[in-house]
């Protein structure tokens, strides 16, 4: 069972947005997908509670009381795990050890960039004998800004692939409020966003 982990030590970079939409993508492909949440804020669990019954099902991944060990539901074929800001110590090693693919969301902010640099270095040291594939996703990116140029310069020196960039749009906010993703509604309403998701989905399926 492939496990996709979404992680970044910086808060507010879009981890839950990315995690819920990855789960939505897997569900749209007919997979038995679960979404776990080891963030104290439980954003992904809240989102699941908003998901309408007619939407493709996504299961909840049960966790222990301290959110340190998770157990996927029986029959699950794909798993997505959302993580808190400031993930460190033994919990960091425990959670990283679960992942087959690890996606790091990153915004074009100088504060996010510097907070993420050390995290990337730790990831490269901790991943299991090259088993865990690591990819970056730019969040709320406007390609025509200097901030986006700065982000691209930073990424170029990391040695970690960029698997995609997502624009700053209210589509994600409005859909999240209804427990939905860009993969749950008519493609014509989110065509530009689905185009941005294509390389990310290809990386997830590879």
ChimeraX attribute file (.defattr): number of C-alpha atoms within 10 A of each C-alpha:
attribute: neighborCount
match mode: 1-to-1
recipient: residues
	/A:1	11
	/A:2	15
	/A:3	20
	/A:4	26
	/A:5	25
	/A:6	28
	/A:7	30
	/A:8	24
	/A:9	20
	/A:10	22
	/A:11	12
	/A:12	14
	/A:13	22
	/A:14	20
	/A:15	27
	/A:16	25
	/A:17	22
	/A:18	23
	/A:19	25
	/A:20	27
	/A:21	21
	/A:22	26
	/A:23	26
	/A:24	26
	/A:25	21
	/A:26	23
	/A:27	21
	/A:28	17
	/A:29	11
	/A:30	11
	/A:31	18
	/A:32	20
	/A:33	29
	/A:34	25
	/A:35	25
	/A:36	26
	/A:37	24
	/A:38	26
	/A:39	18
	/A:40	11
	/A:41	11
	/A:42	15
	/A:43	19
	/A:44	25
	/A:45	20
	/A:46	14
	/A:47	18
	/A:48	19
	/A:49	13
	/A:50	14
	/A:51	19
	/A:52	12
	/A:53	8
	/A:54	6
	/A:55	15
	/A:56	20
	/A:57	19
	/A:58	20
	/A:59	18
	/A:60	20
	/A:61	20
	/A:62	17
	/A:63	15
	/A:64	10
	/A:65	9
	/A:66	9
	/A:67	16
	/A:68	13
	/A:69	14
	/A:70	18
	/A:71	11
	/A:72	20
	/A:73	15
	/A:74	7
	/A:75	10
	/A:76	16
	/A:77	16
	/A:78	18
	/A:79	27
	/A:80	28
	/A:81	28
	/A:82	24
	/A:83	27
	/A:84	21
	/A:85	15
	/A:86	14
	/A:87	18
	/A:88	14
	/A:89	8
	/A:90	10
	/A:91	15
	/A:92	17
	/A:93	15
	/A:94	14
	/A:95	20
	/A:96	21
	/A:97	15
	/A:98	19
	/A:99	23
	/A:100	20
	/A:101	20
	/A:102	23
	/A:103	23
	/A:104	24
	/A:105	29
	/A:106	26
	/A:107	23
	/A:108	23
	/A:109	15
	/A:110	13
	/A:111	10
	/A:112	19
	/A:113	17
	/A:114	12
	/A:115	15
	/A:116	20
	/A:117	14
	/A:118	11
	/A:119	19
	/A:120	20
	/A:121	11
	/A:122	13
	/A:123	17
	/A:124	16
	/A:125	11
	/A:126	15
	/A:127	20
	/A:128	16
	/A:129	8
	/A:130	11
	/A:131	11
	/A:132	21
	/A:133	18
	/A:134	23
	/A:135	21
	/A:136	20
	/A:137	20
	/A:138	23
	/A:139	21
	/A:140	18
	/A:141	20
	/A:142	16
	/A:143	14
	/A:144	8
	/A:145	10
	/A:146	11
	/A:147	16
	/A:148	18
	/A:149	14
	/A:150	14
	/A:151	20
	/A:152	15
	/A:153	11
	/A:154	15
	/A:155	18
	/A:156	11
	/A:157	8
	/A:158	12
	/A:159	10
	/A:160	14
	/A:161	13
	/A:162	21
	/A:163	21
	/A:164	18
	/A:165	22
	/A:166	21
	/A:167	16
	/A:168	13
	/A:169	11
	/A:170	9
	/A:171	14
	/A:172	18
	/A:173	13
	/A:174	12
	/A:175	18
	/A:176	22
	/A:177	13
	/A:178	14
	/A:179	19
	/A:180	23
	/A:181	26
	/A:182	22
	/A:183	21
	/A:184	16
	/A:185	12
	/A:186	9
	/A:187	13
	/A:188	9
	/A:189	11
	/A:190	15
	/A:191	12
	/A:192	12
	/A:193	20
	/A:194	17
	/A:195	12
	/A:196	15
	/A:197	21
	/A:198	13
	/A:199	15
	/A:200	22
	/A:201	16
	/A:202	10
	/A:203	15
	/A:204	20
	/A:205	9
	/A:206	6
